[in-house]
Amino acid sequence: MRLITTALVSATLAIAAPCATSAHAEPVGQRVRNLDYRIDMGVRNGSLTRAEASRLRTRLANVRRLEWRYRRNGLSTWERRDLNRRYDALSRAVRIQRHDRQTRWNHR
């Protein structure tokens, strides 16, 4: 029984390990498209006000400009991590703004 349990735990860890290490395996272009789509959908369904969407789009444009500057000379490890942190922070901001109970219809 102990051998079976150990084997199951090992198999589970072996499957979960690649998932945990590939948190940013999604191509950057796809991350940008997903963020843009989430902002658009927030405006369409009313969970984002136009002002919130405008601020989020400005932040997205700023990160994309920074990414372009970083990529001119090739991305260093630090620059890649910095971009990932910025895209993660923007993703959190989109999630927070979409769920802050401030909608297009009840916002003054």
Backbone as CSV, one residue per row, in Angstrom:
resi,resn,N_x,N_y,N_z,CA_x,CA_y,CA_z,C_x,C_y,C_z
1,MET,0.829,-1.195,0.000,0.000,0.000,0.000,0.871,1.255,0.000
2,ARG,1.913,1.238,0.786,2.805,2.393,0.862,3.467,2.642,-0.496
3,LEU,3.820,1.599,-1.203,4.446,1.718,-2.514,3.482,2.350,-3.510
4,ILE,2.234,1.960,-3.468,1.236,2.521,-4.379,1.021,4.004,-4.081
5,THR,0.925,4.337,-2.809,0.743,5.729,-2.421,1.929,6.577,-2.869
6,THR,3.127,6.072,-2.663,4.331,6.790,-3.082,4.343,6.971,-4.594
7,ALA,3.952,5.955,-5.321,3.922,6.030,-6.781,2.898,7.065,-7.247
8,LEU,1.746,7.099,-6.603,0.719,8.069,-6.976,1.163,9.503,-6.685
9,VAL,1.769,9.707,-5.545,2.267,11.041,-5.204,3.348,11.468,-6.190
10,SER,4.256,10.576,-6.520,5.320,10.892,-7.475,4.752,11.232,-8.843
11,ALA,3.763,10.463,-9.278,3.149,10.713,-10.582,2.436,12.068,-10.591
12,THR,1.748,12.381,-9.518,1.047,13.659,-9.420,2.032,14.822,-9.467
13,LEU,3.119,14.710,-8.730,4.132,15.765,-8.740,4.780,15.909,-10.104
14,ALA,5.007,14.801,-10.774,5.626,14.840,-12.096,4.724,15.541,-13.101
15,ILE,3.423,15.365,-12.945,2.476,16.017,-13.851,2.343,17.493,-13.499
16,ALA,2.304,17.823,-12.215,2.076,19.200,-11.785,3.308,20.087,-11.954
17,ALA,4.489,19.540,-11.891,5.711,20.339,-11.957,5.828,21.150,-13.243
18,PRO,5.620,20.559,-14.428,5.730,21.382,-15.631,4.692,22.493,-15.670
19,CYS,3.497,22.242,-15.120,2.465,23.271,-15.108,2.889,24.446,-14.236
20,ALA,3.497,24.172,-13.119,3.904,25.233,-12.203,5.046,26.060,-12.777
21,THR,5.929,25.430,-13.526,7.073,26.166,-14.060,6.730,26.914,-15.337
22,SER,5.603,26.603,-15.960,5.274,27.255,-17.226,4.200,28.311,-17.045
23,ALA,4.260,29.056,-15.963,3.257,30.088,-15.701,3.249,31.140,-16.799
24,HIS,4.396,31.399,-17.403,4.472,32.411,-18.447,4.856,31.781,-19.783
25,ALA,4.453,30.543,-19.987,4.775,29.875,-21.239,3.936,30.423,-22.391
26,GLU,2.860,31.118,-22.063,2.020,31.713,-23.085,2.809,32.796,-23.810
27,PRO,2.798,32.788,-25.133,3.532,33.814,-25.873,3.047,35.214,-25.495
28,VAL,3.972,36.160,-25.504,3.642,37.522,-25.091,2.540,38.095,-25.972
29,GLY,2.595,37.851,-27.252,1.552,38.359,-28.150,0.174,37.853,-27.765
30,GLN,0.110,36.599,-27.348,-1.167,36.034,-26.921,-1.628,36.668,-25.615
31,ARG,-0.701,36.953,-24.716,-1.065,37.623,-23.452,-1.667,38.988,-23.746
32,VAL,-1.067,39.721,-24.687,-1.566,41.051,-25.042,-2.962,40.936,-25.638
33,ARG,-3.163,39.976,-26.544,-4.484,39.788,-27.146,-5.516,39.421,-26.084
34,ASN,-5.139,38.561,-25.141,-6.068,38.168,-24.081,-6.442,39.356,-23.203
35,LEU,-5.460,40.167,-22.836,-5.742,41.353,-22.022,-6.658,42.321,-22.774
36,ASP,-6.363,42.548,-24.035,-7.172,43.444,-24.847,-8.605,42.912,-24.957
37,TYR,-8.727,41.617,-25.155,-10.046,40.977,-25.258,-10.809,41.118,-23.938
38,ARG,-10.132,40.892,-22.813,-10.793,40.999,-21.514,-11.272,42.421,-21.249
39,ILE,-10.497,43.411,-21.672,-10.916,44.805,-21.520,-12.141,45.070,-22.400
40,ASP,-12.083,44.638,-23.657,-13.219,44.822,-24.563,-14.481,44.172,-24.016
41,MET,-14.348,42.946,-23.532,-15.523,42.249,-23.002,-16.056,42.933,-21.752
42,GLY,-15.178,43.506,-20.950,-15.619,44.244,-19.776,-16.450,45.457,-20.137
43,VAL,-16.062,46.137,-21.213,-16.835,47.293,-21.674,-18.168,46.816,-22.248
44,ARG,-18.134,45.764,-23.046,-19.357,45.266,-23.684,-20.386,44.779,-22.676
45,ASN,-19.926,44.062,-21.649,-20.906,43.531,-20.695,-21.169,44.496,-19.542
46,GLY,-20.521,45.647,-19.537,-20.795,46.675,-18.558,-20.020,46.565,-17.263
47,SER,-19.149,45.572,-17.131,-18.403,45.422,-15.887,-17.245,46.416,-15.779
48,LEU,-16.903,47.065,-16.877,-15.900,48.135,-16.865,-16.551,49.424,-17.352
49,THR,-16.270,50.508,-16.666,-16.705,51.799,-17.186,-15.749,52.188,-18.308
50,ARG,-16.148,53.140,-19.093,-15.281,53.577,-20.193,-13.984,54.192,-19.657
51,ALA,-14.076,54.885,-18.535,-12.877,55.487,-17.938,-11.912,54.404,-17.462
52,GLU,-12.453,53.358,-16.819,-11.594,52.249,-16.370,-10.925,51.586,-17.561
53,ALA,-11.709,51.338,-18.605,-11.164,50.697,-19.805,-10.076,51.564,-20.432
54,SER,-10.304,52.856,-20.461,-9.311,53.768,-21.029,-7.997,53.713,-20.246
55,ARG,-8.094,53.726,-18.916,-6.874,53.652,-18.098,-6.155,52.311,-18.305
56,LEU,-6.912,51.230,-18.386,-6.296,49.910,-18.583,-5.633,49.822,-19.955
57,ARG,-6.285,50.370,-20.972,-5.695,50.352,-22.317,-4.424,51.195,-22.369
58,THR,-4.415,52.307,-21.643,-3.207,53.136,-21.582,-2.068,52.366,-20.930
59,ARG,-2.372,51.666,-19.834,-1.335,50.855,-19.175,-0.831,49.764,-20.103
60,LEU,-1.749,49.126,-20.846,-1.345,48.086,-21.787,-0.442,48.665,-22.869
61,ALA,-0.792,49.816,-23.400,0.032,50.464,-24.430,1.413,50.818,-23.878
62,ASN,1.472,51.273,-22.626,2.763,51.606,-22.020,3.652,50.372,-21.863
63,VAL,3.070,49.261,-21.443,3.861,48.030,-21.295,4.316,47.539,-22.661
64,ARG,3.451,47.649,-23.669,3.841,47.219,-25.022,4.985,48.077,-25.559
65,ARG,4.951,49.393,-25.282,6.054,50.273,-25.704,7.352,49.888,-25.008
66,LEU,7.252,49.610,-23.718,8.430,49.184,-22.972,8.973,47.872,-23.536
67,GLU,8.080,46.956,-23.850,8.511,45.685,-24.436,9.226,45.920,-25.757
68,TRP,8.721,46.807,-26.562,9.372,47.112,-27.839,10.785,47.654,-27.611
69,ARG,10.930,48.556,-26.608,12.262,49.097,-26.307,13.202,48.006,-25.825
70,TYR,12.694,47.124,-24.976,13.525,46.020,-24.486,13.956,45.103,-25.636
71,ARG,13.054,44.821,-26.552,13.336,43.861,-27.625,14.288,44.398,-28.693
72,ARG,14.489,45.692,-28.746,15.388,46.248,-29.774,16.776,45.636,-29.705
73,ASN,17.270,45.395,-28.510,18.610,44.828,-28.339,18.572,43.402,-27.819
74,GLY,17.439,42.771,-27.857,17.298,41.418,-27.323,16.916,41.479,-25.852
75,LEU,16.045,40.589,-25.452,15.567,40.582,-24.066,16.569,39.896,-23.153
76,SER,16.926,40.585,-22.098,17.747,39.943,-21.068,16.794,39.210,-20.120
77,THR,17.344,38.416,-19.251,16.526,37.701,-18.272,15.789,38.682,-17.379
78,TRP,16.476,39.726,-16.945,15.843,40.727,-16.090,14.693,41.419,-16.809
79,GLU,14.884,41.771,-18.092,13.843,42.444,-18.860,12.630,41.538,-19.065
80,ARG,12.884,40.262,-19.328,11.786,39.305,-19.492,10.981,39.193,-18.198
81,ARG,11.681,39.111,-17.066,10.986,39.042,-15.773,10.204,40.323,-15.501
82,ASP,10.799,41.458,-15.831,10.131,42.735,-15.632,8.849,42.798,-16.452
83,LEU,8.920,42.389,-17.714,7.716,42.388,-18.554,6.658,41.442,-17.994
84,ASN,7.080,40.253,-17.566,6.118,39.313,-16.991,5.447,39.895,-15.755
85,ARG,6.218,40.557,-14.903,5.638,41.193,-13.711,4.632,42.272,-14.108
86,ARG,4.991,43.061,-15.102,4.088,44.136,-15.533,2.813,43.594,-16.163
87,TYR,2.938,42.557,-16.999,1.744,41.950,-17.589,0.885,41.275,-16.509
88,ASP,1.520,40.644,-15.531,0.773,40.042,-14.422,0.022,41.106,-13.628
89,ALA,0.679,42.218,-13.353,0.043,43.303,-12.602,-1.133,43.880,-13.392
90,LEU,-0.964,44.016,-14.686,-2.048,44.522,-15.520,-3.210,43.537,-15.557
91,SER,-2.900,42.261,-15.633,-3.948,41.245,-15.616,-4.741,41.298,-14.305
92,ARG,-4.024,41.466,-13.187,-4.708,41.607,-11.893,-5.575,42.856,-11.876
93,ALA,-5.074,43.951,-12.437,-5.837,45.203,-12.461,-7.118,45.044,-13.274
94,VAL,-7.033,44.339,-14.396,-8.234,44.094,-15.204,-9.239,43.284,-14.386
95,ARG,-8.758,42.240,-13.727,-9.653,41.405,-12.915,-10.299,42.212,-11.795
96,ILE,-9.508,43.022,-11.118,-10.037,43.824,-10.008,-11.062,44.832,-10.525
97,GLN,-10.753,45.526,-11.601,-11.675,46.529,-12.134,-12.968,45.901,-12.652
98,ARG,-12.864,44.715,-13.224,-14.068,44.059,-13.734,-14.967,43.552,-12.609
99,HIS,-14.403,43.339,-11.429,-15.197,42.788,-10.322,-15.367,43.767,-9.169
100,ASP,-15.210,45.062,-9.414,-15.307,46.031,-8.330,-16.730,46.558,-8.116
101,ARG,-17.685,45.943,-8.762,-19.106,46.312,-8.643,-19.386,47.723,-9.136
102,GLN,-18.461,48.271,-9.850,-18.660,49.583,-10.470,-18.910,49.303,-11.940
103,THR,-20.150,49.490,-12.376,-20.488,49.159,-13.747,-20.771,50.411,-14.544
104,ARG,-20.882,50.223,-15.824,-21.170,51.334,-16.713,-22.531,51.943,-16.385
105,TRP,-23.451,51.125,-15.868,-24.807,51.602,-15.628,-25.006,52.265,-14.281
106,ASN,-24.181,51.934,-13.276,-24.394,52.549,-11.977,-23.291,53.533,-11.619
107,HIS,-22.397,53.796,-12.533,-21.282,54.726,-12.282,-21.726,56.156,-12.580
108,ARG,-21.329,57.059,-11.726,-21.688,58.471,-11.938,-20.493,59.261,-12.357
